[in-house]
Amino acid sequence: MSTQARKLVIGTRGSKLALWQANHVATLLREAEPGLEVKIEVVKTKGDRIQDVALSKIGDRGLFTKDIEQALIEGRIDLCVHSMKDVPTYFPEGLCLAAILKRADVRDVLVAAPGTTLENLQAGSKLGTGSLRRRAQLMALRPDLEFCELRGNLDTRIGKVTSGELDAAVLASAGIERMEWTDRIAQHIPHQTITPAVGQGAIGIEIREDDDFVRSLCQKLNDPETWICVSAERYILGALEGGCQVPIGSYARIEADEQGKPRFVIDALVASLDGSKICRSTQSGEPGSWKEIAKQAHEDLLEQGACQILAEIRGY
């Protein structure tokens, strides 16, 4: 079938950020295959339908992906565009990850009045976050703050700060930058201070395994370095059997060492819900050994007691 006769349908969530991501992928696909027709279809997910319950309490993996994946399985769409931090480590039978785009800024940011930082927020300030990973690390840093559950689309969450309902919120830099709302950012938080979520800042494309046409097309959009780094982070998440219900973070990157040679580095974290217990590991080595290095980070976390922390959180 020629590209002129082929029409692709992208499935996505309906938030402004999700639509930006889907349209970005659509543009890249059209550039990769001139003449290709690409349409976007919005699929409402369970995570979007339930807005009045903390993500950690809904108790379901794939909150923001499962409904879109079902549309893919049924053939209503040809590919899914996801924020990689929302993607479970295991895919439904017949589906696979085809590409991960070049990663944006991986850091979390503080949304607050200009000049505000995590360090100078007044004691008792209301700080919003919907992430157990962020909350645990923030509680360890600033136990004197009042932590508030924060749900909703990105503009809704930012709006709670600008309206004065919250004094500040911690969100992902990448989404705010994509929406060109950087004037809301008071501070970029170093990854050494708050370990990011697995896959944070990266956009992934999921397809049917047997769709060779879409696979070959999507592979043109794949960024090999981001693929390796996110894969390493997802290995740790999968090995720890993590999800929205547990505070797990990981950030992998390829840096230049003192001699200017590329070096793979990965940070990983497991924390108790209140931040009183935190296991951290940083491992590094040759980029070609990224999986072995990720395994070392996982083993290091286990040696520090990560399993006991996770068992307490899960109640067994």
N, C-alpha and C positions, 0 to 999 in steps of 0.2 A: 504494500500500500504506500503510495507517495505521501510526502508530508502535506502536499496541497489537499489531499483527500482526507487527511487525518485531523480530527478535532480532539483536543484534550480538555478534560474538565478537572479543575483543581478543587479539592474539598478543603474547607477551612472553618475555623470558628468565626463568629461575626463581629468580634471587637474591632475597634479601629486599628489596633496594633496587629492583630491577626490578619486583617484585610491588607494592611500595608505589606506584611510579609508575603502573602499570597500573590499580590500584584507585583511585588519585586521578583518573585520566582517566575511569574508569567512573562514579565519583560525579558528576563534572562533566557527563557526558553524560546521566545520569539526571535531574539537576537541569535541564538544558537542555530535555529532552523527557520530561516525566512520563509514566509508563506504559511507557517503553522498557525492554526486558529486555537486560541486558548480561552476558556471560559472559567469563571469562578463560581462555585456553589457553596453557600453558607450552610453549615450543619451545626445545629445547637447541641452542645454536649451536656452531660450530666453536671459537670463542674460549673457550666454557665447557668443551668436551670436552678441549681441550689445555691443561693447567695447568702442565706441567713445562718449557715452552719460552717464552722471552721473546717478547712480542708482536711486537717488531721483527724477529724471526727466522722467524716463521711465514710471512711473505711473501704475505699474502693480504688484499685489501681487503674490508671488510664482514665482518670476523671475527665481530662480534656482531649482524649484521643479515641476512646473506644467507639463512640458513635460515628466519628468520621471514618474509622477503620471499617465499620460495618457497611457504610456506603461504598467503600472501596471493594470489599468482598463481594457485594451485590452487583458491582459493575456500574453503579450510578455515577461514580467519579473514577478518574484514571490515576490520580495521585493525591496524597495528603501533604500539606505543608504544616509543620509543627515547630513550636519552640522546643528545642531539644531537651530543655530542663523538664518538660511535661511528658516526655516519652518514656514509658516503662522499659525495663531492660530486656523483656521478652516480647516478641511480636506474635500475633495470632498466626495460626497455620496458613501458609500460602502468601504471607506478606513479608516484606523485608525493607530495610533501609537502603535507599539507592544513592543518596548523596547528602553531604553536609556542607553548607556554604561556608565561606571564609568567616571566621568568628569576629564579632564586634567586641567592644569593651566588655570584659568579663566581670568587672567590679560591681559591687553594690554602691548605692549613693544615698545620701541623706537629703530628703526633700524637706526644706524648712525655710525660714526667713534668711535672707542673705547674711553671711557672717556666722551662721550657726554651725557648730561642729558637734560630734559625739562628745567631745571633751567638755565643751562649755554649755551644753544643754542644762538648764536649771534642774535641780533635784525636784522630783515630783512631776516633771513634764510628761505629757501624754505622747507616747511614741507608738505609732501603728506599724504592724507587720502581720502578714498572714502565713509566715514561714516559721516552722519550728526550728529550722537550722539557724535563721537569723536571730530569732528570739533567744535561743540558748546562748549564742555567742554574745549578744547584747546584754543579757542578764549577767553574764560573767564580767563584762566590762563596766556596766552601769546598773547595778542592782537597785539604785535609788530612783529609777524612772518608773513610771506607770505604763505597763505594756498593754496595748489595746489590739484586739483582733481586727484585721483589715482585709476585707474581701471586695470583689468587684473589678470592673475593668480598670485599666491604668488611669484613665481620666477621672473616674470616680474616686479612686484612692488618692490621687493628687488633690482632688477637689476637697477632700476632708481636711487637708492641711491648709489650703488657701482660704477655706471658709472659717477656720479657727476651731473646728471640732477637735482637731489634733494639733499638737505643737510641732510634730515632725513625723516623718515616715521613712522607712528604709525600703528601697525598691531597687530593681536592676537597672544599671546604667543603660544597657543596650536598647531597651524598649523606649526609654525617654529620649534617647538620641535619635532613634528612628522616627519618632513622632515630632522631632524638632522642638521639644519642650525643655531644652537644657537650661533655660533661665530659672526653672524651678529647682535646680540642683544647688544645694548649699555646700556640699562636700562630697568628693569622691573618696570612698573608704578603701584604703589599701587592702589587697587580698591577704596580706599578712595579718591584718586586724580581724577581718571577717572572711573566712574561707567561702568562696562562691558555691552555688549549687552545681551539681553535675550537669554539664551541657549548657550552662548559662552563657548567653550571648550568641549561641549558635542556632541556625535554622536548618532543620532536617526535612528530607523528602522521602516519604514512604510510598511504596508501590506494590503491585502484585508481582510475586516472584517470577511468574511465567510471561510477563509482559516485556519482551526483549526490546521492543521499540522504545518504550518509555524509559527502560533501564539505560539504554545507550544514550538517550537524549539527556537524562538527568546526570549521568556520569561526567558530562561536559561541564557541569556546574560544581562538581565536587572539588573541595579544597583538601589536598592530601594531608597537609599538616594539621588542619582542624580535625580531620577524620581520625587521625592517630590519637590526638590529644583527648578528644571527646570519647573515643573508644576506650581509652585507658581509664578515664573517670567512670564510665559506665561499667567497666569490669569491676571496679571496687564497689559500686552501688549494688551490682548484681550479687557479688560475693557476700555482701553484708545483708542481702535480701531487704534492701531499703526502699523507701517510698515517701509519700507525704507524711506518714505517721511517725517518722523518726528523723532526728537531727543529724543528717549526714551531708558533708560537703567535700568537694574535691576540685582541684584545678591543676591541669597539666599544660605545659607549654614547652617550646623548644627555644632555648636561649643560647647565646654565644658564651663560651667559657673564657678563661683568662687568655687563652691562645687564639681566641676568635673562632674556635671550632664549635659546631652545633652540639648542644647537650640537652637531653630530655629531662625535665624536672616535673615532679608531681607532688602536690600537697594533698593530704587527706585528713578528714576530721570526723570523729564521732563524739557527740556530746549528750549528756543527760538533759532532760527537759528544762531544768532550772539552771543549767550551765555550771553546776557545782563540780561536775566531773567532765573533763574534756581530754580526749585522746587525739594527739596530732602526730602526723608522720610526714616527713619530706624525704623523698628518695630521688636519685638522679643517675644517669648513665648514658650510654650511646642511644640515639634515637631508634636504631633498628631493634633495640632490646626493650622497647616500651612496655610490652606485655609482662615481661619478667620483672621490670621495675615496678609496675602497678601491683603485681603479686607481692613483691617485697613490702610495699606500703600497706597492703591488706594484712599481711602477716605481722607487721610491726604494730598495727592497731590492735590485733587480737592479743598480742603479747602484753599490751598496755591495759587490757581489760575491756575492750570494745564489746565483746560478746555479753559480758555481765551488764553493761549499760543498756544494751539493746534488749536483753531479756527482762530487765526491770521495766523498761518502757512498755514492752508488749505484754507484761503481766504473767510471765512464766519463767 
